[in-house]
Amino acid sequence: MKIALYAGTYVKDKDGAVKSIYQLVSSFRHNGHEVVVWSPDVSSSNDHHGMAVNKMPSVPIPLYPDYKLGFFTKETRRQLDAFAPDIVHISTPDIIGRAFLLYARQKNMPVASAFHTDFPSYFAYYHLGFAVKSAWRYLMWFYNNCNEVLAPNECVRLKLESYCINNVAIWSRGIDKGLFDPSRRSQQRRLAWNAEQKTVFIYAGRFVPYKDTEVVMQVYERFMQSDYADKVRFVMIGSGPEEEEMKRRMPEAIFTGYLTGVELPVAYASGDIFLFPSTTEAFCNVALEAIASGLPAVVSDAGGCRDIVARSAGGLVARAGDVDDFYFKCVALLGDSMQYRQLKSNGLVFAEAQSWSAVNGALIERYQKMVEQSKKRTAHATK
């Protein structure tokens, strides 16, 4: 099977969506399939283990400069024609994704698209709520022209179907337990954080309003004004436009920047509680990574993080945007309580069953059936 894959970004470990895409590509290749990737955002330092990755012309996205807006060119079409894929996988429904969709429809080949990011939910954080309906109208058109739409969990599937989007299937997310594991806990790292006798709260993600960083900052301030001030340490993993404001308001917190390779799982495992109040996650890879590393998670009751915590019983759920509720949920997990130990144990048991090979193997089987059915239709039509 030959898969043409378009991704808005293909820089390893840049975000949760890219991690999932890299794992999917790895599974395709491990199972003997051929993949070619197109993206406007590609790392020049990665050789991609000999796989063809085509970088497309692009410009930075306003309000979102870490990501790029790319362009489908005549060269892209020539590359696609030369590769002659059996199926197209689209990870980003932007203007290039639209061109890939139209190309697949023109060639009568199956096309699937993954719903990685709930982009319309971001608009309210930038005072662009008026654009939500238009965004969903476009997404309805886009996804209903795909043979299959891949939701990361049941709550996203229901949301997509509420917008009359058809052919929605579940493609969950896995975890690399060889990488994310409590055994990576490092006392040396905790010493570096000056957190030997403290409870360490971990946040991992972009420092942007739509991750509800305001809630994180206010929870931190509540702790610093309480009797727990000298008993906790906040470790902020990531970066983004809100970083300077967060450093100003969280002077005692540790800011690590983005972490990659083994540095990220070591940081997770060296913490104690994962705090992530975002309401805009489709799946929430970081919550699964934290739970697999032995950290009970405190998350919002809106979005994909809630789904992971509910399925794993590996954390607590607070009301979206409710600083008091988040604070008291965090306080409830301080110390070596029975509840803390049970949540940690639940999360680790759940993570053991979430292998990428199982998750992606099921998707690959579906793709093979789609390709076989398409070829049968084509053969029948030419008789």
VEXSE-905057 format. One record per atom (N, C-alpha, C): y, z, x. Coordinates in steps of 0.05 Angstrom, whole numbers, plus 5000, padded with zeros to 4 digits. Layout:
<nodes>
YZX;...
</nodes>
This chain:
<nodes>
497650005017;500050005000;502550005018;504549835011;507049815026;509249935009;510550135019;512650275004;515450235016;517250135001;520050125009;521450374998;522650535016;523750785008;526750795014;528350834994;531250874998;532051164994;533551275014;534451545013;537451555020;539051705005;541851725011;542451835038;540652015048;540752105076;537952135086;537652065112;534952095124;535352225152;536652445151;537052615175;535352855172;533352895190;531353105187;532653375184;531653535164;532453805159;535353835149;536653615142;539453625133;539753785107;537853755089;537853905064;535053905053;534654045030;532054065018;530853805010;532553624999;531653364990;530453205014;531853205036;530953055060;528353175070;528053435070;525553555079;523253455062;523653435036;521553325018;520953035023;523052875029;522652595034;521052555060;521752715081;520252695106;517352765102;516852965086;514053045081;512552825066;513952695047;512752485031;512052245050;513952175066;513551955085;511152015103;511052265113;508852345131;506152315116;506052395090;503652385075;502852095070;504751915064;504151635061;502851525086;503951575109;502951465134;500251595142;500051855137;497551995143;495251875127;495851775102;493751655085;493451355089;494651245110;494250965118;496050765104;498250855092;500050675078;502450615097;503750385092;505950295108;508550355094;510450475108;513050545096;515350435113;517350335100;519850265113;522050405098;523950525112;526050695100;528750555104;530350575084;533150485085;534950715079;537150755094;539050975088;541650925103;543951005091;546450985105;546951215125;545151415125;545651655141;543051715156;542951615181;540551635198;541251755225;539551935234;540052055261;539151865283;541051815301;540451625324;538551755344;538252025343;536552165363;533652185354;532952075331;530252095321;528951815322;526651795336;525251535338;523451485314;523151675296;521551655272;518651575277;517751635301;514951585308;514151295304;515951115311;515350835310;515750705282;516450855262;516850745235;519550605234;519650385219;522250245216;524050395197;526450465207;528450595190;531050435194;531950315172;534250135173;536850285165;538750305183;541250435177;543150235164;544250315141;545950145125;548950205130;550750005127;553550065131;554550265110;556450435118;557350645100;560050745106;561150915087;563651065091;563151355081;564651555092;564251825082;565051855053;563652035038;564252075010;566552275007;568652204992;570852394988;569752654975;570852884984;570053154975;567353234985;565953044999;563153105007;562652965034;564353005054;564452845078;561952855095;560253055091;557753065107;555752855098;556252735075;554452535064;555952265062;554452045061;555751775063;555151605039;557051435033;556751225012;556050965026;553750865021;552850625035;553050375018;552250145030;552549885017;550049715022;549149595000;546849415001;547949135008;546949015030;548048765040;545848545039;546748305046;544848085048;542648145068;543348285090;541448355110;539248545098;540148725080;538248905067;536248745051;537248545036;535448375020;533448225038;534448125061;532647975079;530548165090;531348415097;529348605106;527248665086;528148705061;526248755039;524348525035;525448285034;523748045031;521648025053;522548085078;520648065100;518448275099;519148505089;517148725086;515248675063;516348555041;514748505017;513348745007;514748954998;513449204989;511849164964;509949354960;508449364935;509849534914;511449734923;512749924906;515350014919;517350084903;519850184913;520150474904;520850644923;521450934917;524350984923;525851074903;528751124905;529251424904;530451534924;531051824924;533851894916;535651694915;538451744908;539451524889;540251594865;541051394846;543951304849;544851244873;547651164878;547750854877;549850744888;550250454886;548050294901;547150414924;544950284938;542350314922;541950554911;539550604894;539450404871;541850354859;541950154837;541149884847;542049804871;541349544881;538349524887;537149744897;534249744901;532749724875;533749864854;532549844828;532649554817;534949434819;535149154809;533448964825;533149014851;531448844868;528548864859;527649114854;524949154845;524449024818;526349054799;526048934773;525948624775;527648514793;527648224797;524948124808;523748284825;521248204837;518748294821;519248424798;517148514780;515148704795;516248874812;514649074825;515249354814;513349534815;513849804804;515949954821;517450124807;519550284821;519450564809;519650754827;519751034819;522251164832;523351364818;525651504829;525251804826;525951944847;525752234847;528452364840;528352564822;530752714815;530852954834;532252914857;532553124876;534853314871;537053194861;539653344859;540953304832;541753524820;543153514795;546153474800;546853224807;549653164814;551653224792;551053164767;552953224746;553853514744;551953694752;552653984750;554654064771;555153894791;557053964812;559953924802;560353744782;563053664775;564753894766;563654084751;565254304741;566554464764;565154484787;566154634810;568554494823;568854234817;571154084828;573054004806;572954144783;574754084761;574553794751;572053694751;571553424742;569653414718;569753624702;567953644679;568053404660;570353264659;570653034642;568752804650;567752814674;566052594684;563052644678;562352874668;559452944664;558152744645;559352684622;558052504603;557652224614;559652134629;559351864641;557151864662;556952074677;554852094698;552052084685;551752234663;549152234650;548551974636;550551834626;550051564615;548951384636;550151394660;549151224682;546351304689;545851564692;543151654700;541051584679;541751584653;539951504632;539151214636;541151044641;540650764645;538850724670;539650864691;538150834717;535250914714;534851154705;532051264704;530351124683;531551034661;529950894641;529250614649;530350514671;529450264682;527450294705;526550544710;524450594729;521750614714;519650554729;516950584717;516250884715;517251044734;516651324733;519051484745;519751704733;521851884742;520452144750;521052234774;519652464786;521452714785;520752904767;522153164766;520653364783;522053554796;520753744813;519353974799;520054014773;518854234758;519154184728;518054364713;518054334684;520854354672;522554534682;525154574671;526854324675;526554184698;528053934702;526953714685;524253714681;523053504664;524253534636;524353774626;525453814599;528453734597;529953794618;532753714618;533053414617;531453274634;531652984634;530852864607;528752974595;527852874569;529852934547;531453154551;533553214531;535753004531;535952854553;537852634555;536452364549;534152374536;532752134527;531851964551;531152094573;530051954596;526951964593;525751724596;522951694591;521351694617;518651694613;516851664636;517351874658;517752124650;518252334669;515652474676;515052484702;512652624712;513552834732;511753014738;512353234757;511453164785;513253164804;512553164832;513753424844;512053624848;513053884857;513653864887;514054094899;514654104928;512654294941;512054234965;510154394980;511554565002;509954705017;511054865039;509154845063;510254835086;508654835111;508255125119;505855235112;505255515118;504855555148;504355345163;504255375192;506955425204;509055355189;511755395199;513155635186;512955655159;514255875145;512256095139;512356315154;510356525152;511556785162;510757015150;511857275159;511157335189;509157215200;508457265228;510657185247;512557035238;514756955255;516957165257;516657385244;518657595245;519157675274;521757705281;522457755309;524358005310;523358215323;525058445328;527358375346;526858195364;528958105382;531257985366;530557825347;532657695330;534157905314;532758105303;534058315288;535858485306;535058525331;536758665350;539358505355;539058245357;541358075362;543258085338;542158135314;543858155290;544858445287;544158625305;544758915302;543859015275;541258955269;540159025243;537559175244;537159325266;534559455271;533759635247;535559795237;534959985216;536259905189;536759645186;538159555162;536559365146;537259335120;536059135103;537658875107;536358665114;537658405120;537458225096;539858145085;539957945064;540457675077;538757485069;538957205080;540057025058;541956855065;542856635049;542456385066;541356165054;540955925069;541755685052;543755535062;544655295047;547455225055;548455025041;551254935046;553255145036;555455175050;557555355041;559555195024;558855154999;560455004980;560555144954;562555104937;562755244912;560455214894;559254974893;557054924874;554455064882;554355204905;552155374911;552755664903;554955704889;555855964879;556256164902;557556064923;558056244946;560056464939;561556424917;563456634909;561856884900;559556844888;557857074880;556857214905;555957064925;555057184950;557257354962;559657244963;561857394976;562457654960;562357634934;562957874918;560758084920;558257994921;556058184925;556358324952;556958174973;557558284999;559658494997;561958424984;564158614982;563358874967;561658844946;560659074932;559059264951;557459144967;555859304986;557659435006;559659295016;561459415037;563159635026;563559645000;565059854987;563360084976;560760064982;558860264971;557760444993;556060624985;554660795005;552560645021;552060395014;550060235028;551260075051;553860105055;555259925074;553959915102;553060145112;551860155139;548860125138;547760045115;544860015112;543959725107;545959545106;545259265101;546659085121;545458845124;546658635141;546258375126;548458215124;548257955112;548157745134;546157565132;545857345151;546157085136;548156925143;548856675129;547956435145;545956295136;544856065150;545955815137;547355655153;548455405142;551355355151;552655175137;555455115143;556654965120;559154895121;560454755100;563454815098;564854685079;567754715077;568754995070;567055165059;567855435052;567455635075;566555535098;565755725119;567955905129;570355805133;572455975144;573256185124;573256115098;573856315077;571656525076;569156445079;566956635078;567056825102;567656715125;567856885149;570157085146;572357005133;574557185130;573857405111;572457345089;571757545070;569157705076;567657605095;565157735103;565157795133;566957955142;567357995171;564958125185;563258275171;560958405183;558458235181;558658005168;556257835165;555757665191;553257585194;552557405216;552457125206;553856935219;553856655212;552456505234;550156385227;548456255248;548955965251;550355835232;550455545232;547855435221;547555175221;544955065212;542855115232;540455185223;538155235240;535955025235;534754925256;532654725252;530154805269;528054655266;525554715280;524554995273;523555135294;522455405288;524655615285;527055545292;529255745289;529655825260;529355635242;529755705213;527655895203;525055835206;523056025197;523056295211;523856305236;524156565250;526456725237;528656595230;530856735217;530056835189;528656665174;527756755147;525957005151;523956985168;521957205170;523157455181;525357425196;526757665207;528557805187;528857685164;530357815142;528657975124;529758075103;528358245084;528558155055;530858055047;531357965019;532857705020;532057515003;533457255001;535357264977;537857214982;539857214961;540956924958;540456804934;541356534930;542056494900;544656524894;545556524866;546156244854;545556034869;546255764860;544955704833;546555564815;545555484789;545055184788;545555034810;545454744810;543054624823;541054794830;538654694844;536754554825;535754324833;533554194818;530954324824;530354374849;527854514856;528454774871;529954764892;530655004909;528555054931;528454864949;526654884972;527055144987;529555224990;530055465007;528855714995;528655734969;527355964957;524455974963;523155734962;520255724969;519855784998;521655695016;521355755044;521656055049;523556175035;523956465039;521656625029;520656555005;518356704994;515856675012;515456425023;513256385041;513456545067;515956615074;516556765098;516457065093;515857145068;515457435062;517957565050;519857415041;522357535029;522357514999;522357734985;522957714956;525657584952;525857414931;528357274926;529857374902;532557384904;534257454881;535757204875;535157084851;536356824845;537456824817;538756604810;540056574784;538056494762;538756554737;536956484715;537556194705;539056044720;539555764714;538755594738;537455374733;536755194755;533855234765;533255074786;530455074796;529555324810;531355484820;530555734834;529055924815;530055934790;528756104770;525856024766;525355754766;522555664762;520755754784;521655744809;519955834832;519356134830;521456294824;521056574822;519256644799;519556504777;517856564753;514956494759;514456264772;511756174778;510456354799;511956444818;510856594840;510756894835;512456994816;512957284812;513757404839;515257254854;516057334881;518957414884;520157504862;522957584864;524057674838;526757704837;528057794813;530157584805;530557564779;532457364767;534857514755;537257424764;539757544753;541157344736;542957444719;544457264702;546457094718;546456834712;548156654728;551056744729;552156754753;554956824756;555657114752;553657284746;554157574740;553857734766;556157794778;556057934804;554758204802;555458344780;554258614776;551158604775;550158404760;547258384757;545958314784;547158134799;546158064825;546158304843;548358454843;548558684860;546358894854;546058954829;544059164821;541159064826;540658804823;538058694829;537558724859;539558684876;539358714905;538859004912;540359184900;540059474905;537259564898;536059454877;533459534868;531259474889;531859284907;529859204927;530259344954;532359504956;532859634982;530559844988;529859855013;527760045021;525059935017;523060085025;520259995024;519060094998;520059984976;519160074949;516659934941;515260044921;512859914911;513559644899;515859624885;516659374873;517059164895;518359234917;518959054939;516258944950;514359124955;511859044967;510258864948;510358924922;508958754903;510058474901;512758454900;514058194899;513458034924;513558164947;512958024972;510057924972;508158084963;505358004962;504957774943;506257794920;505957574900;506957304912;509257314925;510357074936;508656954958;507457114974;505657014996;503156884984;502057004964;499656884951;500356614939;502656594925;503556344913;503956134934;505256204956;505856004977;503355884989;501256044992;498755955004;497655714989;498155694963;497055474946;498855234944;501155234958;503055014955;503154834979;500854724986;500754545010;501954275003;503154145023;504353885019;502153675015;499853705028;497753505025;496753484997;496553704983;495653704955;497853584937;500353674941;502553584924;502953284927;503153194952;503652904956;501252734952;498852844956;496452684951;496252594922;497052774903;496952704875;498952484869;501352494881;503352284877;502452014888;501252014911;500251764923;498151634906;496451794894;494451684876;495751544852;497851664841;499351544819;500551284827;501751274851;503051034861;500950814864;498650874875;496550674878;495750554851;495550714831;494850614804;497050434793;499650514798;501850354789;501750074803;501250074829;501149814843;498749644834;496449764829;494149614820;494649494792;495849654774;496549554748;498549324749;500549344767;502549134770;501248884780;499448904799;498148664810;496448534789;495048694773;493448574751;495148424731;497448544724;499248404705;500248144717;500948144743;501947904756;499747694756;497347774763;495047584764;494547464737;494647634716;494147534689;496347334680;498847394688;501047224680;501046954693;499746934717;499746674731;497346504724;495446614707;493146454699;493946234679;
</nodes>
